[in-house]
Every structure is written in structure tokens, then in C-alpha cells.
Amino acid sequence: MNFDPEGIQSIFETVGSSASSVGQIAKTVETLKGLFKGAHPATDADIKLALSDLTLQVANAQVANSELKFQLISLQKELAEMNAREADFN
């Protein structure tokens, strides 16, 4: 049975990237909350910048999740092929 451990490593890296993206999203949401709670109202420019950052971070998280889905599907196919080859030997 041949199995590519680099495929698993790649999945872990993508999961780390996705988790980082989600962490950044949470941080930006907190920044947005702070803009509305402060004693001094935020400017439209501050709000637009924070929303733009949030939009980018959500897009990055979506890309990371799509990459992860693709990698998991590839791993699933590889494991199915390995199981089929093993069944041929039994």
C-alpha cells in the first residue's frame, strides 16, 4: 500500500491557513464593533476600510475552504483506490 504523507501535510497546512483566516475575520468583527461602541463616532472611511478588510478576509477563508475540500476529495479518491487494490489481492 502506497500512501502519500505529503498529501496529509498539505491538508494540515490548508487547515492552518483557514483557521488563520477565520481568526482574522473575528478580529475584524471586533474592530467593527469597537468603531460603533466608542465615545467618538467612527468616520465613514474607517468603517468602509474595516468592511473592505472583512470582505477580503471572508474571500480568503472561502478560498482556503475550497482548497481544503478539493484536497480531501483527492485524499478520499486515493484511499478508495488503495482499498480497491487491496481487495484485488485478498
C-alpha positions in Angstrom: 0.0 0.0 0.0 1.4 3.3 -1.1 0.2 6.4 0.7 1.5 9.9 0.1 2.1 11.6 3.5 2.7 14.9 1.8 -1.0 15.0 0.9 -1.8 14.9 4.6 0.8 17.6 5.3 -0.8 19.8 2.6 -4.2 19.3 4.2 -2.9 20.4 7.6 -1.3 23.5 6.1 -4.6 24.4 4.4 -6.5 23.9 7.7 -4.0 26.2 9.4 -4.5 28.8 6.7 -8.2 28.5 7.0 -8.1 28.8 10.8 -5.9 31.9 10.4 -8.4 33.5 8.0 -11.2 32.8 10.4 -9.2 34.3 13.3 -8.6 37.4 11.2 -12.3 37.7 10.5 -13.1 37.5 14.2 -10.5 40.2 14.9 -12.0 42.5 12.2 -15.5 41.9 13.5 -14.3 43.1 16.9 -12.7 46.1 15.3 -16.0 46.9 13.7 -17.9 46.6 17.0 -15.4 48.9 18.5 -16.0 51.5 15.8 -19.6 51.7 16.8 -19.2 51.5 20.6 -16.6 54.2 21.1 -17.2 57.6 22.7 -16.1 59.1 19.4 -18.0 58.0 16.4 -16.1 56.4 13.7 -15.7 58.0 10.3 -17.3 56.6 7.2 -13.7 56.0 5.9 -12.8 53.9 9.0 -16.0 51.8 8.6 -15.5 51.3 4.9 -11.9 50.2 5.4 -12.9 47.8 8.1 -15.7 46.4 5.9 -13.3 46.1 3.0 -10.8 44.2 5.2 -13.6 41.9 6.3 -14.7 41.2 2.8 -11.2 40.3 1.8 -10.8 38.0 4.8 -14.0 36.2 4.1 -12.9 35.7 0.5 -9.6 34.3 1.7 -11.4 31.9 4.1 -13.7 30.8 1.2 -10.6 30.0 -1.0 -8.9 28.1 1.9 -12.1 26.1 2.5 -12.4 25.3 -1.3 -8.8 24.2 -1.4 -9.4 22.0 1.7 -12.5 20.4 0.1 -10.5 19.7 -3.1 -7.6 18.1 -1.1 -10.0 16.0 1.0 -11.8 14.8 -2.1 -8.4 13.9 -3.7 -7.4 12.0 -0.5 -10.7 10.2 -0.4 -10.2 9.1 -4.0 -6.7 7.9 -3.2 -7.9 5.9 -0.3 -10.7 4.3 -2.3 -8.1 3.3 -5.0 -5.9 1.8 -2.3 -8.8 -0.1 -0.9 -9.8 -1.4 -4.3 -6.2 -2.6 -5.0 -6.0 -4.3 -1.6 -9.3 -6.0 -2.2 -7.9 -7.4 -5.5 -5.1 -9.0 -3.5 -7.5 -10.6 -1.0 
